[in-house]
Amino acid sequence: METNTIDQIEKVIYTGKTHTTGGRDGASQSSDKRLEIKLSSSGTSGKGTNPEQLLAAGWSACFLGAMGLAAGKLKITLPVDTAIDTEIDLGTGQGGYFLQARLNVSLPGVDKELAQTIVDEAHQTCPYSKATRGNIDVVISLV
């Protein structure tokens, strides 16, 4: 008998719902109409965003939230100008298309060892980090 090692959600807090048409050259809209975007293929001059940019924005926002929780456990407050520059690469290799990611975290004025502790804890708790763990190459750097 196979054992399921995936953590199961016990209570749904929120469900994001979108309707997308046209693939990478289409459009996407959330069910509450708060998100309405045109999509363009990565690396083209199209007028829309692309899935890699959306992943970068979502992951970095989530990661910042996880850093705030980690800092709270340590009874410190993150600097107001804490920021993450996230890069999501779309590439090819044997077997098709793949993603890889770099999160460049800026925690100005925070001791490097303490900053690393916060980043390490955030990477363990951020749902995006959990979703990608073991699936894509991820490098998280303090800058």
Backbone torsions as a table, in degrees:
resi	resn	phi	psi	omega
1	MET	NA	133.1	-178.6
2	GLU	-81.5	135.9	179.1
3	THR	-95.6	131.5	178.1
4	ASN	-85.6	116.3	-178.5
5	THR	-98.9	4.5	-180.0
6	ILE	-81.7	130.3	175.7
7	ASP	-65.4	135.7	-178.4
8	GLN	-99.9	142.3	175.9
9	ILE	-72.7	129.6	176.9
10	GLU	-92.3	-32.5	180.0
11	LYS	-143.8	123.5	177.0
12	VAL	-77.7	125.7	179.5
13	ILE	-91.6	-36.9	-176.9
14	TYR	-160.2	147.1	174.4
15	THR	-126.3	116.9	174.4
16	GLY	-83.5	128.9	-178.7
17	LYS	-123.0	129.3	176.4
18	THR	-131.6	158.8	173.5
19	HIS	-123.1	119.3	-176.3
20	THR	-121.3	137.8	176.3
21	THR	-131.1	152.9	172.1
22	GLY	80.4	3.9	178.5
23	GLY	61.6	-139.4	-176.3
24	ARG	-68.1	-14.4	177.8
25	ASP	-117.0	36.1	-176.4
26	GLY	-119.1	-135.8	-178.9
27	ALA	-150.8	157.9	178.4
28	SER	-140.4	142.0	-178.5
29	GLN	-140.1	136.4	176.8
30	SER	-79.1	157.1	-177.8
31	SER	-62.6	-27.4	179.1
32	ASP	-92.2	3.9	177.2
33	LYS	66.5	12.3	178.8
34	ARG	-79.4	-19.0	177.3
35	LEU	-122.1	119.4	176.0
36	GLU	-138.5	106.5	-174.4
37	ILE	-131.4	148.5	169.9
38	LYS	-90.1	145.5	179.7
39	LEU	-112.9	145.7	176.4
40	SER	-136.0	150.8	176.1
41	SER	-61.6	143.1	-179.7
42	SER	-57.4	136.1	175.9
43	GLY	78.3	7.4	178.1
44	THR	-103.4	172.8	179.9
45	SER	-92.2	18.8	178.9
46	GLY	-59.9	162.0	-174.4
47	LYS	-85.2	-1.8	-177.1
48	GLY	-108.8	178.2	175.8
49	THR	-88.3	-177.8	-180.0
50	ASN	-135.6	165.1	-176.9
51	PRO	-57.8	-33.1	-179.5
52	GLU	-67.3	-39.8	176.6
53	GLN	-66.3	-39.3	179.3
54	LEU	-65.0	-41.5	177.2
55	LEU	-63.2	-43.7	179.7
56	ALA	-60.0	-44.5	-179.0
57	ALA	-66.8	-46.5	-179.1
58	GLY	-64.4	-45.5	-178.2
59	TRP	-64.2	-45.4	-178.0
60	SER	-66.2	-36.8	177.1
61	ALA	-64.3	-44.9	178.8
62	CYS	-64.3	-43.1	-178.8
63	PHE	-63.1	-40.0	176.4
64	LEU	-60.8	-40.6	176.5
65	GLY	-62.3	-42.6	178.7
66	ALA	-65.7	-35.3	176.4
67	MET	-64.9	-39.5	177.8
68	GLY	-61.9	-40.7	177.7
69	LEU	-65.9	-42.3	179.1
70	ALA	-62.7	-42.9	179.0
71	ALA	-64.4	-40.0	178.4
72	GLY	-59.8	-39.8	177.2
73	LYS	-62.1	-30.0	179.3
74	LEU	-89.7	3.5	179.9
75	LYS	60.4	39.0	173.4
76	ILE	-128.0	161.8	177.8
77	THR	-109.2	136.5	177.1
78	LEU	-67.0	145.6	175.4
79	PRO	-59.4	147.9	-179.9
80	VAL	-58.2	-34.5	-177.1
81	ASP	-94.6	24.0	172.1
82	THR	-60.9	137.2	-177.6
83	ALA	-151.3	159.0	174.9
84	ILE	-132.4	127.6	170.4
85	ASP	-101.5	112.9	-175.7
86	THR	-108.6	136.4	178.4
87	GLU	-123.5	125.4	176.2
88	ILE	-115.0	119.5	177.6
89	ASP	-96.2	135.8	168.3
90	LEU	-106.2	123.5	-178.2
91	GLY	-144.5	177.3	178.3
92	THR	-119.7	155.6	176.6
93	GLY	-159.7	-172.1	177.5
94	GLN	-62.9	124.2	-179.7
95	GLY	102.1	0.2	174.1
96	GLY	119.9	-144.3	-176.8
97	TYR	-92.6	145.9	179.8
98	PHE	-143.0	160.3	174.4
99	LEU	-114.0	154.3	166.9
100	GLN	-145.7	158.7	-172.2
101	ALA	-138.3	149.7	172.0
102	ARG	-133.6	125.7	174.9
103	LEU	-112.5	115.8	-179.1
104	ASN	-105.1	105.6	-170.2
105	VAL	-97.8	129.9	177.0
106	SER	-113.1	117.3	176.2
107	LEU	-123.1	74.9	-174.6
108	PRO	-60.2	133.5	176.5
109	GLY	82.7	-1.9	179.7
110	VAL	-97.5	133.0	176.7
111	ASP	-50.7	136.7	-173.8
112	LYS	-58.0	-41.2	179.7
113	GLU	-65.4	-42.9	177.4
114	LEU	-65.6	-43.0	178.0
115	ALA	-59.5	-42.0	179.5
116	GLN	-64.2	-38.5	177.2
117	THR	-61.0	-43.9	179.6
118	ILE	-63.6	-46.2	-178.9
119	VAL	-64.2	-43.0	179.7
120	ASP	-62.1	-43.1	178.8
121	GLU	-65.3	-42.8	179.4
122	ALA	-60.9	-40.5	-179.3
123	HIS	-66.2	-26.9	177.5
124	GLN	-79.4	-27.3	-173.9
125	THR	-106.4	-22.2	-178.6
126	CYS	-63.3	125.5	179.7
127	PRO	-58.4	-33.4	177.4
128	TYR	-67.9	-40.8	177.2
129	SER	-62.8	-41.4	178.3
130	LYS	-63.5	-40.9	-177.1
131	ALA	-66.8	-30.4	-176.4
132	THR	-98.3	-12.4	-176.2
133	ARG	-57.5	125.0	178.8
134	GLY	81.5	-3.7	-177.8
135	ASN	-107.0	-32.1	179.2
136	ILE	-138.8	158.2	174.6
137	ASP	-72.8	129.5	-178.9
138	VAL	-131.4	129.9	174.7
139	VAL	-122.4	125.0	177.1
140	ILE	-115.4	122.7	-176.1
141	SER	-125.1	143.4	170.1
142	LEU	-87.5	129.6	-179.6
143	VAL	-119.3	NA	NA
